[in-house]
């Protein structure tokens, strides 16, 4: 999204007033929260042997994709605020899944790096995580899944500035423009 594209939240929408008249379980926020709860439960069920949460997995995956990274870069990549990112890094470092050190170029910054143990955990989780994602969207017909993901990405992309932990470009981009 470029600076000239208004946020979806600021665009007029006649249907927006309709949401107040819907029952709770017909409102998008409620449904998104419920789907998130369901996905977290499926993720935890699949990944229980490793004791990794979805947020921890996201951070480890970002490190695997980005390489050694400053905490602020990781926080943007996974959409977490800096304080929560720092807490997750501490927990993962205690488990020796990553190491954290002071930046060689700027002593005020910390850099996190995946360890071999962390890489091994990610490799063991790959099939389990894929199964959790598959189970989350299994109710959708196969031909609707990419469109569903495109719409989810569009909603996140167009509303990320409203979050305490906005996503940055490091998290990767999906071509949401094709559904505009």
C-alpha positions as CSV (number, residue, x, y, z in Angstrom):
1,X,0.0,0.0,0.0
2,X,1.4,3.4,-0.9
3,X,0.8,6.7,0.9
4,X,-1.9,7.7,-1.6
5,X,-4.1,4.7,-0.9
6,X,-6.4,5.4,2.0
7,X,-6.9,2.9,4.7
8,X,-9.9,0.7,4.4
9,X,-11.0,1.9,7.8
10,X,-11.2,5.5,6.5
11,X,-13.0,4.8,3.3
12,X,-16.8,5.3,3.4
13,X,-18.8,2.1,3.4
14,X,-22.5,2.0,3.6
15,X,-22.4,-1.6,5.0
16,X,-20.3,-0.4,8.0
17,X,-23.4,0.8,9.8
18,X,-24.9,-2.7,9.3
19,X,-22.4,-4.3,11.7
20,X,-24.1,-2.8,14.8
21,X,-27.3,-4.6,13.9
22,X,-25.7,-8.0,13.4
23,X,-25.6,-10.6,16.2
24,X,-22.3,-11.0,17.9
25,X,-21.3,-14.1,16.0
26,X,-22.0,-12.4,12.7
27,X,-19.5,-9.5,13.3
28,X,-16.1,-9.7,11.6
29,X,-14.1,-8.8,14.7
30,X,-15.7,-11.6,16.6
31,X,-15.3,-14.1,13.8
32,X,-11.6,-13.2,13.3
33,X,-10.9,-13.5,17.0
34,X,-12.7,-16.9,17.1
35,X,-10.8,-18.2,14.1
36,X,-7.5,-17.0,15.8
37,X,-8.5,-18.9,19.0
38,X,-9.2,-22.0,16.9
39,X,-5.9,-21.7,15.0
40,X,-3.9,-21.3,18.2
41,X,-5.6,-24.4,19.7
42,X,-4.8,-26.4,16.5
43,X,-1.3,-25.1,16.5
44,X,-0.7,-26.0,20.1
45,X,-2.3,-29.4,19.6
46,X,0.0,-30.1,16.6
47,X,3.2,-28.6,18.1
48,X,2.8,-29.6,21.7
49,X,5.9,-31.9,21.7
50,X,8.2,-28.9,21.0
51,X,6.4,-26.5,23.5
52,X,6.5,-23.6,21.0
53,X,3.8,-21.0,20.8
54,X,2.6,-19.5,17.5
55,X,4.3,-16.2,18.3
56,X,7.6,-18.0,19.2
57,X,7.3,-20.0,16.0
58,X,6.8,-16.7,14.0
59,X,9.8,-15.1,15.5
60,X,12.0,-18.2,14.8
61,X,10.7,-18.4,11.3
62,X,11.5,-14.7,10.7
63,X,15.0,-15.3,11.9
64,X,15.4,-18.3,9.6
65,X,14.2,-16.1,6.7
66,X,16.0,-12.9,7.5
67,X,19.2,-14.2,9.2
68,X,20.7,-12.3,12.2
69,X,18.4,-9.3,12.8
70,X,17.9,-6.4,15.2
71,X,15.0,-6.7,17.6
72,X,13.2,-3.8,15.9
73,X,13.4,-5.6,12.5
74,X,12.0,-8.8,14.1
75,X,9.2,-6.9,15.8
76,X,8.1,-5.5,12.5
77,X,8.5,-8.8,10.7
78,X,6.1,-10.6,13.0
79,X,3.8,-7.6,13.9
80,X,4.7,-7.5,17.6
81,X,5.5,-4.5,19.7
82,X,9.1,-4.1,20.9
83,X,8.5,-5.1,24.5
84,X,6.8,-8.3,23.6
85,X,9.4,-9.1,21.0
86,X,12.1,-8.6,23.7
87,X,10.3,-10.9,26.1
88,X,9.9,-13.7,23.4
89,X,13.6,-13.4,22.5
90,X,14.6,-13.8,26.2
91,X,12.4,-17.0,26.5
92,X,13.8,-18.4,23.2
93,X,17.4,-17.6,24.2
94,X,16.8,-19.4,27.6
95,X,15.9,-22.5,25.6
96,X,19.0,-22.0,23.4
97,X,16.8,-21.7,20.3
98,X,18.4,-18.3,19.5
99,X,21.2,-16.2,20.8
100,X,21.0,-12.5,21.5
101,X,24.0,-10.1,21.5
102,X,24.7,-6.5,21.3
103,X,25.1,-5.1,17.8
104,X,28.7,-4.8,16.6
105,X,27.9,-1.5,14.9
106,X,25.6,0.1,17.4
107,X,25.9,-0.9,21.1
108,X,22.4,0.4,21.8
109,X,20.9,-2.3,19.6
110,X,20.5,-6.1,20.2
111,X,20.8,-8.6,17.4
112,X,19.1,-12.1,17.6
113,X,20.4,-15.1,15.7
114,X,19.0,-18.6,15.2
115,X,21.1,-21.3,16.8
116,X,21.5,-24.8,15.4
117,X,19.1,-26.1,18.1
118,X,16.6,-23.5,16.9
119,X,17.0,-24.6,13.3
120,X,16.5,-28.2,14.3
121,X,13.3,-27.3,16.2
122,X,12.0,-25.4,13.1
123,X,12.8,-28.4,10.9
124,X,10.9,-30.8,13.2
125,X,7.9,-28.4,13.4
126,X,7.6,-27.9,9.6
127,X,5.1,-30.7,9.0
128,X,3.2,-30.1,12.2
129,X,2.8,-26.4,11.5
130,X,1.7,-27.1,8.0
131,X,-0.9,-29.5,9.4
132,X,-2.2,-26.8,11.8
133,X,-2.6,-24.3,8.9
134,X,-4.3,-26.9,6.8
135,X,-6.7,-27.8,9.6
136,X,-7.5,-24.1,10.1
137,X,-8.7,-23.7,6.5
138,X,-9.8,-27.3,5.8
139,X,-13.5,-26.3,5.8
140,X,-12.9,-24.1,2.7
141,X,-13.2,-25.6,-0.7
142,X,-9.7,-25.9,-2.2
143,X,-10.5,-23.4,-4.9
144,X,-11.4,-20.7,-2.3
145,X,-8.3,-21.0,-0.1
146,X,-6.0,-18.6,-2.0
147,X,-8.8,-16.0,-2.3
148,X,-9.4,-16.3,1.4
149,X,-5.7,-15.8,2.1
150,X,-5.6,-12.9,-0.3
151,X,-8.5,-11.2,1.5
152,X,-6.9,-11.8,4.9
153,X,-3.7,-10.3,3.6
154,X,-5.5,-7.3,2.2
155,X,-7.3,-6.6,5.5
156,X,-4.0,-6.9,7.5
157,X,-2.1,-4.8,5.0
158,X,-4.6,-2.0,4.8
159,X,-5.2,-1.8,8.6
160,X,-1.7,-2.6,10.0
161,X,-1.0,1.0,11.0
162,X,-3.8,0.7,13.7
163,X,-1.9,-2.1,15.4
164,X,0.5,-1.8,18.4
165,X,2.9,-3.9,16.4
166,X,2.5,-3.0,12.7
167,X,4.0,-5.2,10.1
168,X,7.0,-4.0,8.1
169,X,8.3,-5.2,4.8
170,X,10.5,-7.8,6.4
171,X,7.4,-10.0,7.0
172,X,7.1,-10.5,3.2
173,X,4.5,-9.2,0.9
174,X,1.6,-10.9,-0.8
175,X,0.0,-9.5,-3.9
176,X,-3.2,-8.2,-2.4
177,X,-3.7,-5.8,-5.3
178,X,-5.2,-8.5,-7.5
179,X,-8.3,-8.5,-5.3
180,X,-8.8,-4.8,-5.1
